[in-house]
């Protein structure tokens, strides 16, 4: 767990950069109603914004660490508990703050009517079941633009992250958690992005398919640990491949073929001066879930006139503080409780009858297995 014990990796730092990249891209969307002027979108010919690359990085890291977590201890109940405790406690507190704090300050309804509204409790219910959105609150309009009604536009990915966790669990139980399966899933993801216009009738399954390639690439690299080395020449080749993918106009579709390797090359290194979480805790999840509502509130307080850089500067300061409170007040305690509970249970019973022939090392010290 971040903040406890020695760590010899940069996972926390890479997740922090990914979360901040989402905050950066959303500042354009919230200020201008679109991300057309976001620098990375311009750099890639409007193929992708930097925040979406951050989402891809999150999924690749999750695929890597969560797969290894299962292989290290394939106990279904403990696995599911750890995954739930990583997401839900912080998210529930976030929903209460958005619903009873930010929403109550912004709503145009009388406070009594707002608090009694069925839509408020509908918002909290949707958040608790990881509804992908759009999430709105009664009488709440942050700004008169295309996203002014959205309370938290970042949370849509959590539903599909949870589905990836369930996929690892099911594949593990079926003894199909192997490199060949991961490669097939990467292929499914590539095809889903290529044929994304055809995915709408499939609903959640279409969204899952669109994202699975990024997660599965992390799975493959986890299952091939020791056989696929993380070296700087290969990382440089991966970076060159991403440039080529952007030039070909297929940056998002082909990202799983090179992006996850580059992300995990950096994450599996250890650079002591990047080890920020040793001092302040793992802030990435808190930044991710609080970034959007804070940016919306800053936009609201400006009267709908703030520019992207004003939103970004104010939001970084406020969001980092909230993320620190989320980690130290909620997240780390939930993870500690889950770890102690699963350790007590594992002391008295075997983890599982499932066995693996792949040699898998223990999780990197300090990773939160997100």
ZIHUBEL-V566422 format. One record per backbone hydrogen bond with DSSP energy under -1.0 kcal/mol. CO is the residue of the C=O (numbers start at 1). NH is the residue of the N-H. If there is no record, write none. Layout:
BEGIN
CO;NH, CO;NH
END
This chain:
BEGIN
1;4, 10;14, 11;15, 12;16, 13;17, 14;18, 15;19, 16;20, 17;21, 18;22, 19;23, 20;24, 21;25, 22;26, 23;27, 25;29, 26;30, 27;31, 28;32, 29;33, 35;38, 38;42, 39;43, 40;44, 41;46, 42;45, 49;53, 50;54, 51;55, 52;56, 53;57, 54;58, 55;59, 56;60, 57;61, 58;62, 59;63, 60;64, 61;65, 62;66, 63;67, 64;68, 65;69, 66;70, 67;71, 68;72, 69;73, 73;75, 75;79, 76;80, 77;81, 78;82, 79;83, 80;84, 81;85, 82;86, 83;87, 84;88, 87;91, 88;92, 89;93, 90;94, 91;95, 92;96, 93;97, 94;98, 95;99, 96;100, 97;101, 97;102, 98;103, 101;105, 102;106, 103;107, 110;114, 111;115, 112;116, 114;117, 117;121, 118;122, 119;123, 120;124, 121;125, 122;126, 123;127, 124;128, 125;129, 126;131, 127;130, 135;151, 137;140, 139;108, 143;145, 145;148, 147;150, 148;142, 154;157, 155;158, 157;161, 158;162, 159;163, 160;164, 161;165, 162;166, 163;167, 164;168, 165;169, 166;170, 167;171, 168;172, 169;173, 170;174, 171;176, 172;175, 176;178, 178;182, 179;183, 180;184, 181;185, 182;186, 183;187, 184;188, 185;189, 186;190, 187;191, 188;192, 189;193, 190;194, 191;195, 193;196, 195;198, 196;199, 199;202, 200;203, 202;205, 203;207, 204;208, 205;209, 206;210, 207;211, 208;212, 211;215, 212;216, 213;217, 215;219, 216;220, 217;221, 218;222, 219;223, 220;224, 222;225, 224;227, 224;228, 231;235, 232;236, 233;237, 234;238, 235;239, 236;240, 237;241, 238;242, 239;243, 240;244, 241;245, 242;246, 243;247, 244;248, 245;250, 246;249, 250;254, 254;257, 255;258, 255;259, 258;262, 259;263, 260;264, 261;265, 262;266, 263;267, 264;268, 267;10, 271;274, 272;275, 274;276, 276;279, 276;280, 277;281, 283;287, 284;288, 285;289, 286;290, 287;291, 290;294, 291;295, 292;296, 293;297, 294;298, 295;299, 296;300, 297;301, 298;302, 299;304, 300;303, 307;311, 308;312, 309;313, 310;314, 311;315, 312;316, 313;317, 314;318, 315;319, 316;320, 317;321, 318;322, 319;323, 320;324, 321;325, 322;326, 323;327, 324;328, 325;329, 326;330, 326;331, 327;332, 330;334, 331;335, 332;336, 333;337, 334;338, 335;339, 336;340, 337;341, 338;342, 339;343, 340;344, 341;345, 342;346, 343;347, 364;367
END
